[in-house]
Amino acid sequence: MANILLLDSNETARKAMQGILARGGHHFATVATGPEAWVFINSHAGVDLVFVELVLQEGSGLPFIERIKRDCLLKLLPVVVYTGHTNRDAVKRGLELRVQNFLIKPYHEDDIFAEIAKATSNPWRNRHFEERKSFCKMMGYEPDVLQLHLENLHSVLELARNSLLKHAEHKAVRAASEELAVLSNQAEAAGAWGVVDCLKNLNDNAKSGNWTEFVPGLETLEFASRLIFQHLNPTLVPMGFLSEHEQLKEIETHDHAVWFNAPLENRCPVADWPQLQRELDELSGCPIIESVAALFQMAANGHPSCLNPLMDLVDKDPGLAGQMLIAANSLRQTVGNDLAAIEDPRLAMALLGEVRLASQARGLVTTPDRFMAMPPTCNWQQFLIFQIGTARTAMYACNLLDFKDLAALAYTAGLLHDLGKLLLMRLHPIGLRAIFEYARKNRLPLLEAEQLFLGCSTYQMAAYFAEKQGLPRCFSHVMRWLGAPLEATENKELVAVVALARNLCRHNGVGFSGDQPINEALPLEETEEWGVLRQSVFPSFNLRNFELQMHTE
């Protein structure tokens, strides 16, 4: 299996080559211009062969080939000219540049596979390094010693560019030559003769004071580091050759190691509060699960005769509810409306109207629900059940407490209270899973695990986002003080009611909250929530009866 790059601006030719290579099980990438091809190759040392069309929409493919052949490392990269437009001069120049072959379109499958076999029989990267077995014998190395030499060389080359760039800025010939000599000795000890040649070119330019050539040559040094990494990992498929699905899988694999191994490797917090603030600032809206967003988009673009179906969707999804409130309150401020903030998602949708809802539907920020899938109990559906359960329980509690004017607001606050988990799911999905798993395995409160991995809580993230995006302040107050209702300085009853509803849902096993279930709940009269709520009910209020009714609900 080879990694093939095609330089061709013709879309039909690109699709045809992709089909042929897919039948051979090869990885394929395509670019339309010479500069794009140069950038791609310098970013992906795993390219095995390049097919080049001479006639491109933006010039010729020959300058690209000439540039490849001038490079001390890339000059060995096999290039096949496969063109539909040729002439004697082009053929002559191609042969002078010693391309692997010069073929005429249309593509012939057997010819393509023959060129790939030729290129991979002795891969060009290997020719920059000593043959492992014979070199170890000659140097008296054990194989793992040579491996260590190459790994160290890869590391120092990654760091060398900055110091060499400073030498160039100060025109420090001696310092540059000394550093390059040390690097060259390391490259010789590792049998990396291609890197030795690269370093020699740089040293010659430094000694002659040719800094205009020296500085661009440092890019070659960066590529040398990538070349060593690919040599050490020959089966690794570069990111640019992976499909979108494969790229996502690769990123998730990397992120899994970053997050799940962080506590053992003492790398916590993995994402600190200033970083999270910057990432939250860049979000253009409230994250919404892809499947829910698709339903909303279908309904919003279908010219509905009434908004009820859309309102039903918004009433049962925290992301949609949050986004509609953000959009409506932003519109209210834009038109200079002095009325109070809009706190009801249904009213928000009525204000936005059909045209603006269609526009909102097109611009939704989405996230896949699979990022919360951790069998047997953790998944998006169970998490959503918990949010809706908290919302309904909060509304029910308001009615029993005779806070009827607060009931609708409590429902929305309950639906939105854990918006921080949705935000983290969008920004760092593997991080969310790592936090859930760490809390479960170590039987810790989720808040404690969040502080370890993030240096803050997801409630803090939600409150920050809500204030930045212009959600009504009552909702950010709930998010901010949910864990400590007695500390709330505003909307205390609302905070306490939602906190009470959340704990009741946890105690009664409603859906999945991310936290451990509450097996032995405190009597209601001993909780912080009741410490706030008792101040707003009649002295004759039957607390025992209220508690039984809440558990029944």
C-alpha positions as CSV (number, residue, x, y, z in Angstrom):
1,M,0.0,0.0,0.0
2,A,1.5,3.3,-1.1
3,N,0.8,7.0,-0.5
4,I,0.3,8.6,-3.9
5,L,0.2,12.4,-4.7
6,L,-1.3,13.6,-7.9
7,L,-0.6,17.1,-9.2
8,D,-3.4,17.8,-11.7
9,S,-5.9,20.7,-12.0
10,N,-8.4,18.6,-14.0
11,E,-11.2,17.3,-11.8
12,T,-12.0,14.4,-14.1
13,A,-8.4,13.2,-14.2
14,R,-8.3,13.4,-10.4
15,K,-11.4,11.3,-9.9
16,A,-10.1,8.7,-12.5
17,M,-6.8,8.4,-10.7
18,Q,-8.6,8.1,-7.3
19,G,-10.7,5.2,-8.6
20,I,-7.7,3.3,-10.0
21,L,-5.7,3.8,-6.8
22,A,-8.7,2.7,-4.6
23,R,-8.9,-0.6,-6.5
24,G,-5.2,-1.2,-5.6
25,G,-5.8,-0.3,-2.0
26,H,-3.5,2.7,-2.1
27,H,-3.8,6.1,-0.3
28,F,-4.4,9.1,-2.5
29,A,-4.1,12.9,-2.2
30,T,-4.5,15.5,-4.9
31,V,-3.4,19.1,-5.4
32,A,-4.1,21.5,-8.3
33,T,-0.9,23.7,-8.4
34,G,2.8,23.3,-8.0
35,P,3.0,25.5,-4.9
36,E,0.3,23.4,-3.3
37,A,2.2,20.2,-4.1
38,W,5.4,21.7,-2.6
39,V,3.6,22.6,0.7
40,F,1.9,19.2,0.8
41,I,5.1,17.2,0.3
42,N,7.0,19.3,2.9
43,S,4.2,18.6,5.4
44,H,4.0,14.9,4.6
45,A,7.3,13.0,4.4
46,G,5.3,9.8,3.7
47,V,4.7,10.6,0.0
48,D,5.9,7.6,-1.9
49,L,5.3,8.8,-5.5
50,V,4.1,11.9,-7.3
51,F,2.2,11.8,-10.6
52,V,2.5,15.2,-12.4
53,E,0.5,16.7,-15.2
54,L,2.6,19.2,-17.2
55,V,-0.2,21.5,-18.2
56,L,-2.0,23.0,-15.3
57,Q,-4.6,25.8,-15.0
58,E,-2.1,28.0,-13.4
59,G,1.1,27.3,-15.3
60,S,3.3,24.2,-15.9
61,G,4.2,21.3,-13.7
62,L,7.8,21.5,-14.8
63,P,8.9,24.2,-12.3
64,F,7.6,22.0,-9.5
65,I,9.7,19.0,-10.7
66,E,12.8,21.3,-11.1
67,R,12.3,22.5,-7.5
68,I,12.0,18.9,-6.2
69,K,15.2,17.9,-8.0
70,R,17.2,20.8,-6.6
71,D,16.3,19.9,-3.0
72,C,19.0,17.9,-1.2
73,L,16.4,15.6,0.5
74,L,13.5,15.5,-2.0
75,K,15.7,14.9,-5.1
76,L,15.2,11.2,-4.6
77,L,11.4,11.4,-4.5
78,P,10.2,9.5,-7.6
79,V,8.2,11.6,-10.0
80,V,6.2,10.2,-12.9
81,V,5.0,12.6,-15.6
82,Y,1.5,11.5,-16.8
83,T,0.3,14.1,-19.3
84,G,-2.2,14.6,-22.0
85,H,-0.2,17.5,-23.6
86,T,3.3,16.9,-24.6
87,N,6.0,18.1,-27.0
88,R,9.6,17.3,-27.8
89,D,11.0,20.0,-25.4
90,A,8.9,18.9,-22.5
91,V,10.0,15.2,-23.0
92,K,13.6,16.3,-23.2
93,R,13.4,18.4,-20.1
94,G,11.7,15.6,-18.2
95,L,14.4,13.2,-19.1
96,E,17.1,15.7,-18.1
97,L,15.4,15.9,-14.7
98,R,15.6,12.1,-14.4
99,V,11.9,11.5,-13.7
100,Q,10.9,7.9,-13.1
101,N,8.8,7.8,-16.3
102,F,7.1,9.9,-18.9
103,L,3.6,8.6,-19.8
104,I,0.8,9.8,-22.0
105,K,-2.9,10.1,-21.0
106,P,-5.4,8.5,-20.8
107,Y,-4.5,6.6,-17.7
108,H,-3.7,2.9,-18.0
109,E,-4.2,1.0,-14.8
110,D,-1.4,-1.5,-15.3
111,D,1.1,1.3,-16.0
112,I,0.1,3.1,-12.8
113,F,0.5,0.0,-10.7
114,A,3.8,-0.8,-12.4
115,E,5.2,2.7,-11.5
116,I,4.0,2.3,-7.9
117,A,5.8,-1.1,-7.7
118,K,8.9,0.5,-9.1
119,A,8.8,3.4,-6.6
120,T,8.2,1.2,-3.5
121,S,10.6,-1.6,-4.3
122,N,13.3,0.5,-2.7
123,P,11.6,3.5,-1.1
124,W,13.3,6.8,-1.6
125,R,13.4,7.6,2.1
126,N,15.4,4.5,2.9
127,R,18.2,5.7,0.5
128,H,18.8,8.6,2.9
129,F,19.7,6.2,5.7
130,E,22.2,3.4,6.2
131,E,20.8,-0.1,6.0
132,R,20.0,-0.9,9.7
133,K,21.5,-4.4,10.0
134,S,24.8,-3.8,8.3
135,F,25.2,-0.3,9.9
136,C,24.7,-1.8,13.4
137,K,27.3,-4.4,12.7
138,M,29.8,-1.9,11.4
139,M,29.3,0.5,14.3
140,G,29.0,-2.2,17.0
141,Y,25.4,-1.1,17.8
142,E,22.5,-3.0,19.2
143,P,19.4,-2.3,17.1
144,D,17.8,-0.3,20.0
145,V,20.9,1.9,20.2
146,L,20.5,2.9,16.6
147,Q,16.8,3.5,17.2
148,L,17.7,5.8,20.1
149,H,20.2,7.7,18.0
150,L,17.5,8.4,15.3
151,E,14.9,9.4,17.9
152,N,17.3,11.8,19.5
153,L,18.3,13.3,16.1
154,H,14.6,13.7,15.3
155,S,14.1,15.6,18.6
156,V,17.1,17.9,18.3
157,L,16.3,18.8,14.6
158,E,12.8,19.8,15.7
159,L,14.3,22.3,18.1
160,A,17.3,23.4,16.1
161,R,15.5,25.8,13.7
162,N,14.9,28.5,16.3
163,S,18.5,28.7,17.6
164,L,19.9,28.6,14.0
165,L,17.5,31.4,13.0
166,K,18.8,33.5,15.9
167,H,22.4,32.9,14.7
168,A,21.3,34.1,11.2
169,E,19.7,37.2,12.6
170,H,23.0,38.1,14.4
171,K,25.1,36.8,11.5
172,A,26.9,34.6,14.0
173,V,29.0,32.5,11.6
174,R,31.0,30.7,14.3
175,A,28.0,29.9,16.5
176,A,26.0,28.6,13.6
177,S,28.9,26.4,12.3
178,E,29.5,24.9,15.7
179,E,25.9,24.0,16.2
180,L,25.6,22.5,12.7
181,A,28.8,20.5,13.4
182,V,27.3,19.0,16.5
183,L,24.1,18.1,14.6
184,S,26.1,16.6,11.7
185,N,28.0,14.4,14.2
186,Q,24.7,13.2,15.6
187,A,23.4,12.5,12.0
188,E,26.5,10.5,11.1
189,A,26.2,8.4,14.3
190,A,22.6,7.7,13.3
191,G,23.5,6.8,9.7
192,A,21.3,9.6,8.4
193,W,23.4,10.6,5.4
194,G,20.6,12.6,3.7
195,V,20.5,14.8,6.9
196,V,24.3,15.1,6.8
197,D,24.1,16.5,3.3
198,C,21.4,18.9,4.3
199,L,23.5,20.2,7.3
200,K,26.6,20.5,5.1
201,N,24.6,22.8,2.7
202,L,23.5,25.0,5.6
203,N,27.1,25.1,7.0
204,D,28.5,26.1,3.6
205,N,26.0,29.0,3.4
206,A,26.8,30.1,7.0
207,K,30.5,30.1,6.4
208,S,30.2,32.1,3.2
209,G,27.8,34.5,4.9
210,N,25.0,33.6,2.4
211,W,22.2,34.2,4.9
212,T,19.6,34.7,2.2
213,E,20.1,31.0,1.3
214,F,20.7,29.9,4.8
215,V,17.3,31.0,6.3
216,P,15.1,29.2,3.6
217,G,17.3,26.2,4.0
218,L,16.1,25.8,7.6
219,E,12.8,24.6,6.1
220,T,14.7,21.6,4.8
221,L,15.9,21.0,8.3
222,E,12.3,20.8,9.5
223,F,11.5,18.4,6.7
224,A,14.6,16.3,7.7
225,S,13.0,15.8,11.1
226,R,9.7,14.6,9.5
227,L,11.7,12.3,7.3
228,I,13.4,10.7,10.3
229,F,10.0,10.3,12.0
230,Q,8.5,8.6,8.9
231,H,11.6,6.4,8.6
232,L,11.1,5.3,12.2
233,N,7.3,4.7,11.6
234,P,7.2,3.3,8.0
235,T,3.6,2.0,8.2
236,L,2.2,5.3,9.5
237,V,-0.2,6.8,7.0
238,P,0.3,10.7,6.9
239,M,-2.8,12.7,7.8
240,G,-3.2,14.2,4.3
241,F,-3.8,10.7,2.8
242,L,-6.5,9.7,5.3
243,S,-10.2,10.0,4.5
244,E,-12.2,12.4,6.6
245,H,-13.5,9.5,8.8
246,E,-9.9,8.2,9.2
247,Q,-8.6,11.6,10.1
248,L,-11.3,12.0,12.8
249,K,-10.4,8.5,14.1
250,E,-6.6,9.4,14.2
251,I,-7.3,12.7,16.0
252,E,-9.5,10.9,18.5
253,T,-6.8,8.3,19.2
254,H,-4.3,11.0,19.8
255,D,-6.7,13.0,22.0
256,H,-7.6,9.8,24.0
257,A,-4.0,9.4,25.0
258,V,-3.6,13.1,25.9
259,W,-6.7,13.2,28.2
260,F,-6.9,9.7,29.6
261,N,-3.2,9.4,30.5
262,A,-3.0,13.0,31.9
263,P,-3.4,12.1,35.7
264,L,-0.8,9.3,35.6
265,E,1.6,11.6,33.7
266,N,1.0,14.6,36.0
267,R,-0.2,16.7,33.1
268,C,-3.3,18.1,34.7
269,P,-5.0,20.4,34.0
270,V,-5.0,19.4,30.3
271,A,-6.9,22.5,29.3
272,D,-6.7,25.4,31.7
273,W,-9.3,28.2,32.3
274,P,-7.7,30.9,30.1
275,Q,-7.5,28.4,27.2
276,L,-11.1,27.4,27.6
277,Q,-12.2,31.1,27.8
278,R,-10.5,31.7,24.4
279,E,-12.2,28.6,22.9
280,L,-15.6,29.6,24.3
281,D,-15.1,33.1,22.8
282,E,-14.6,31.6,19.4
283,L,-17.9,29.6,19.4
284,S,-20.5,31.3,17.2
285,G,-23.4,29.7,19.0
286,C,-24.7,27.1,21.4
287,P,-23.7,23.5,20.5
288,I,-26.5,21.3,19.3
289,I,-26.5,17.5,18.8
290,E,-26.2,16.7,15.0
291,S,-29.4,14.6,14.9
292,V,-31.4,17.3,16.7
293,A,-30.0,20.0,14.5
294,A,-31.0,18.0,11.4
295,L,-34.6,17.7,12.6
296,F,-34.7,21.4,13.4
297,Q,-33.3,22.3,9.9
298,M,-35.8,20.1,8.2
299,A,-38.7,21.7,10.1
300,A,-37.4,25.3,9.8
301,N,-36.9,25.1,6.1
302,G,-40.2,23.4,5.3
303,H,-42.3,26.6,5.4
304,P,-44.3,25.4,8.4
305,S,-47.9,26.6,8.7
306,C,-47.3,27.0,12.5
307,L,-44.3,27.0,14.8
308,N,-45.6,24.4,17.2
309,P,-43.5,21.5,15.9
310,L,-40.4,23.7,16.1
311,M,-41.3,24.8,19.6
312,D,-41.8,21.3,20.8
313,L,-38.2,20.5,19.6
314,V,-36.8,23.5,21.3
315,D,-38.7,22.8,24.5
316,K,-36.9,19.4,24.9
317,D,-33.3,20.3,23.9
318,P,-30.9,22.4,25.9
319,G,-28.8,23.4,22.9
320,L,-31.7,24.5,20.8
321,A,-33.3,26.4,23.7
322,G,-30.1,28.2,24.5
323,Q,-29.5,29.1,20.9
324,M,-33.0,30.5,20.3
325,L,-32.7,32.6,23.4
326,I,-29.3,33.9,22.3
327,A,-30.6,34.8,18.9
328,A,-33.8,36.5,20.1
329,N,-32.1,38.6,22.7
330,S,-29.4,39.6,20.2
331,L,-32.2,40.7,17.9
332,R,-33.9,42.6,20.7
333,Q,-30.7,44.5,21.4
334,T,-30.1,45.2,17.7
335,V,-33.5,46.8,17.1
336,G,-33.1,48.9,20.3
337,N,-35.9,47.2,22.1
338,D,-36.0,48.4,25.8
339,L,-38.2,45.5,27.0
340,A,-36.9,43.0,29.5
341,A,-34.8,40.1,28.4
342,I,-36.6,37.2,26.7
343,E,-36.5,34.2,29.0
344,D,-39.0,31.8,27.3
345,P,-37.7,29.8,24.3
346,R,-41.2,29.7,22.7
347,L,-41.5,33.4,22.9
348,A,-38.0,33.7,21.4
349,M,-39.0,31.7,18.4
350,A,-42.2,33.7,17.9
351,L,-40.1,36.9,17.9
352,L,-37.6,35.4,15.4
353,G,-40.2,34.3,12.9
354,E,-40.0,32.0,10.0
355,V,-37.3,33.8,8.0
356,R,-34.9,34.3,10.8
357,L,-35.5,30.7,12.1
358,A,-34.5,29.4,8.7
359,S,-31.3,31.5,8.9
360,Q,-30.6,30.2,12.4
361,A,-31.1,26.6,11.1
362,R,-28.4,27.1,8.5
363,G,-25.8,28.3,11.0
364,L,-26.2,25.9,13.9
365,V,-23.1,24.8,15.7
366,T,-23.3,21.0,15.9
367,T,-21.6,18.1,17.7
368,P,-22.0,14.4,17.3
369,D,-23.9,12.6,20.1
370,R,-21.4,9.6,19.9
371,F,-18.9,11.7,21.8
372,M,-20.9,11.0,25.0
373,A,-21.2,7.3,24.3
374,M,-19.6,5.3,27.1
375,P,-21.5,2.1,27.8
376,P,-23.4,0.9,29.7
377,T,-25.1,4.0,31.1
378,C,-23.4,7.0,29.6
379,N,-24.9,8.3,26.3
380,W,-26.5,11.4,25.0
381,Q,-30.1,10.1,25.3
382,Q,-29.7,9.3,29.0
383,F,-28.0,12.7,29.6
384,L,-30.9,14.5,27.8
385,I,-33.4,12.6,29.9
386,F,-31.7,14.0,33.0
387,Q,-31.8,17.5,31.7
388,I,-35.6,17.2,30.8
389,G,-36.2,15.5,34.1
390,T,-34.5,18.3,36.0
391,A,-36.5,20.9,34.1
392,R,-39.9,19.2,34.7
393,T,-39.1,18.5,38.4
394,A,-38.0,22.1,38.9
395,M,-41.3,23.3,37.4
396,Y,-43.3,20.8,39.5
397,A,-41.5,22.0,42.7
398,C,-42.4,25.6,41.9
399,N,-46.1,24.7,41.6
400,L,-46.1,22.9,45.0
401,L,-44.2,25.7,46.6
402,D,-46.7,28.2,45.2
403,F,-44.0,29.9,43.2
404,K,-46.3,29.7,40.1
405,D,-44.8,32.8,38.5
406,L,-41.4,31.1,38.6
407,A,-42.5,27.7,37.2
408,A,-41.9,28.4,33.4
409,L,-38.6,30.0,34.2
410,A,-37.6,27.1,36.4
411,Y,-38.3,24.7,33.5
412,T,-36.0,26.5,31.1
413,A,-33.3,27.0,33.8
414,G,-33.5,23.3,34.5
415,L,-33.1,22.5,30.8
416,L,-30.1,24.8,30.5
417,H,-28.4,24.2,33.9
418,D,-25.8,21.7,32.6
419,L,-25.0,23.5,29.3
420,G,-21.3,23.3,30.2
421,K,-21.2,19.6,29.5
422,L,-22.5,20.3,26.0
423,L,-19.9,23.1,25.5
424,L,-17.1,20.8,26.6
425,M,-18.4,18.1,24.4
426,R,-18.0,20.5,21.4
427,L,-14.6,21.8,22.4
428,H,-12.9,18.7,23.9
429,P,-15.1,15.7,23.4
430,I,-12.5,13.1,24.5
431,G,-11.9,15.3,27.5
432,L,-15.5,15.0,28.6
433,R,-15.3,11.3,28.4
434,A,-12.0,11.2,30.3
435,I,-13.6,13.3,33.1
436,F,-16.7,11.0,33.3
437,E,-14.5,7.9,33.4
438,Y,-12.0,9.3,35.9
439,A,-14.9,10.3,38.3
440,R,-16.5,6.9,37.9
441,K,-13.4,4.8,38.4
442,N,-12.2,6.8,41.4
443,R,-15.7,7.3,42.8
444,L,-15.2,11.0,42.9
445,P,-17.7,13.9,42.6
446,L,-17.7,15.0,39.0
447,L,-16.9,18.6,40.0
448,E,-13.6,17.3,41.6
449,A,-12.7,15.5,38.4
450,E,-13.5,18.6,36.3
451,Q,-11.3,20.8,38.5
452,L,-8.4,18.3,38.0
453,F,-8.6,18.1,34.2
454,L,-9.8,21.7,33.5
455,G,-8.8,23.8,36.4
456,C,-12.5,24.9,36.5
457,S,-16.0,23.4,36.4
458,T,-18.3,23.0,33.5
459,Y,-20.8,25.2,35.4
460,Q,-18.2,27.9,35.3
461,M,-17.8,27.4,31.6
462,A,-21.6,27.6,31.1
463,A,-21.9,30.8,33.1
464,Y,-19.1,32.4,31.2
465,F,-20.6,31.4,27.8
466,A,-24.1,32.5,28.8
467,E,-22.9,36.0,29.8
468,K,-20.8,36.4,26.7
469,Q,-23.6,35.3,24.4
470,G,-26.2,37.4,26.1
471,L,-28.4,34.7,27.6
472,P,-30.7,36.2,30.3
473,R,-28.8,36.7,33.5
474,C,-31.1,34.5,35.6
475,F,-29.8,31.5,33.7
476,S,-26.1,32.3,34.1
477,H,-26.9,32.8,37.9
478,V,-28.3,29.2,38.0
479,M,-25.2,27.9,36.3
480,R,-22.8,29.8,38.5
481,W,-24.3,29.0,41.9
482,L,-26.0,25.6,41.3
483,G,-23.5,23.8,43.5
484,A,-23.8,26.3,46.4
485,P,-27.3,27.9,46.5
486,L,-26.6,29.7,49.8
487,E,-23.9,31.7,48.1
488,A,-26.2,33.0,45.4
489,T,-26.7,36.8,45.5
490,E,-29.4,37.0,42.8
491,N,-32.2,34.7,41.7
492,K,-31.7,32.6,44.9
493,E,-35.1,30.8,44.8
494,L,-34.6,29.9,41.1
495,V,-31.0,28.6,41.8
496,A,-32.3,26.6,44.8
497,V,-35.3,25.1,43.0
498,V,-33.1,23.8,40.1
499,A,-30.5,22.5,42.5
500,L,-33.2,20.6,44.4
501,A,-34.6,19.2,41.2
502,R,-31.2,18.1,40.0
503,N,-30.4,16.2,43.3
504,L,-33.9,14.6,43.3
505,C,-33.3,13.3,39.7
506,R,-29.9,11.9,40.7
507,H,-31.4,10.2,43.8
508,N,-34.2,8.7,41.8
509,G,-32.0,7.5,38.9
510,V,-33.5,9.7,36.2
511,G,-31.3,9.5,33.2
512,F,-27.5,10.1,33.5
513,S,-25.9,13.2,35.0
514,G,-22.3,12.3,34.8
515,D,-22.2,12.2,38.6
516,Q,-22.6,9.2,40.8
517,P,-26.2,8.5,41.9
518,I,-27.2,9.7,45.3
519,N,-27.9,6.5,47.2
520,E,-28.5,8.1,50.7
521,A,-29.9,11.6,50.2
522,L,-30.1,14.1,53.1
523,P,-33.5,14.9,54.5
524,L,-34.7,17.9,52.6
525,E,-34.7,20.1,55.6
526,E,-30.9,19.6,56.0
527,T,-30.0,20.6,52.4
528,E,-28.6,24.0,51.2
529,E,-31.6,24.3,48.8
530,W,-34.1,24.2,51.6
531,G,-32.0,26.7,53.5
532,V,-32.8,29.1,50.8
533,L,-36.4,28.1,50.0
534,R,-37.7,28.0,53.6
535,Q,-37.4,31.7,53.7
536,S,-40.1,32.1,50.9
537,V,-42.8,29.6,52.1
538,F,-45.5,29.9,54.7
539,P,-44.5,28.7,58.2
540,S,-47.3,26.2,58.0
541,F,-45.9,24.6,54.8
542,N,-45.9,20.8,55.1
543,L,-42.4,19.9,54.2
544,R,-42.8,16.1,54.7
545,N,-45.8,16.0,52.3
546,F,-43.8,18.2,49.8
547,E,-40.9,15.8,49.9
548,L,-43.1,12.7,49.3
549,Q,-44.8,14.4,46.4
550,M,-41.5,15.4,44.8
551,H,-40.1,11.8,45.0
552,T,-43.3,10.4,43.6
553,E,-43.2,12.9,40.7
